[in-house]
Amino acid sequence: MLMAGTIGHHYDKDLLRSYVDRFSRAKIFVIGDIIMDEYIWGDVSRISPEAPVPVVEVKEETKMLGGAANVINNMATLGASPVLCGVVGKDPTGQEVIKKVKSMGLNTEGIVQQEDRLTSIKTRIVARNQQVVRFDREVRGDISDKSMRSILKIIEKNLDNIDGIVVSDYGKGVISSALMKELRDLVRGDSAIIAVDPKTGNFEYYHEVDVITPNHHEAGTFCRFDVVDEESLLRAGRQMLADLNCRSVLITQGKDGMTLFEKSGENTHIPTVAKKVFDVTGAGDTVISTFALGLACGLDLKSSAILSNFAAGIVVGEVGTSTVKAEDLKNAI
């Protein structure tokens, strides 16, 4: 899918590389749903005699930070020192999340432990690089008002030193209309940017932000029509800009790349750079992480989108939730 304003290989490589080196200076906070991603890796050689399902012989088990926690993981790997704001339960998994964040040398003051909450766990069983099944253990209800106040208080306390805020909404109850309204009121008039990785069904929360990064399915759901070609893509981007009154919309389109819509009226399509797509798990986290870091460091919208496209091209070539190293991103550029 190519359109007017398509970027092929025309970009300032040295400029983009120089901004990757500046990521370490970005003061950025990430608010959202904290998830533990658990992977059970194995092999399949037979079908169960009990039911027509594969028998997975488990070889290895790994746990990785997911959801908003994967966003800070992406940012940390790119050289930044983000602060994670979200809620976990007072359970062993919640303690493990905090321990993992601390082990990365990152601040954990924004992680609120709520007594009656279960820390979200997504367990994926993978055999021969193919996901066999996933099962989730989680609570999707809104977090308590006390937890929301704790998160907003941390943002308010640090606002003078924040370049950007990423809202990572996985629909588990941290992001709400009330939280977004108060967040906008806090940031209004400040230079900090607000970038949102949205969740279908919650779009009414995201008015007046700097950037929102839906995939084409999410954009279509919001606009109530399928995004299947250039005409519908353009219509969706313009409708989202108008309805949400935001500065920009970046619609990701899988193998077709991504398209940036700006309030100024300019639209830019950026073709994918991925050679092969093995696993899109966590790709949205990579896009919002890189895009927001670029903006927080002073890079323009278009260049930040190009950077995030390179990062996404790397991560989809890996199986499982993955991150991108700053050096790998510079080499890709």
Secondary structure, 3 states (H helix, E strand, C coil): CCCCCCCCCCCCHHHHHHHHHHHHHCCEEEEECEEEEEEEEEEEEEECCCCCCEEEEEEEEEEEEEEHHHHHHHHHHCCCCCEEEEEEECCHHHHHHHHHHHHCCCCCCCEEEECCCCCEEEEEEEECCEEEEEEEECCCCCCCHHHHHHHHHHHHHHHHHCCEEEEECCCCCCCCHHHHHHHHHHHCCCCCEEEEECCCCCHHHCCCCCEECCEHHHHHHHHCCCCCCHHHHHHHHHHHHHHHCCCEEEEECHHHCEEEEECCCCEEEECCCCCCCCCCCCHHHHHHHHHHHHHHCCCCHHHHHHHHHHHHHHHCCCCCCCCCCHHHHHHHC
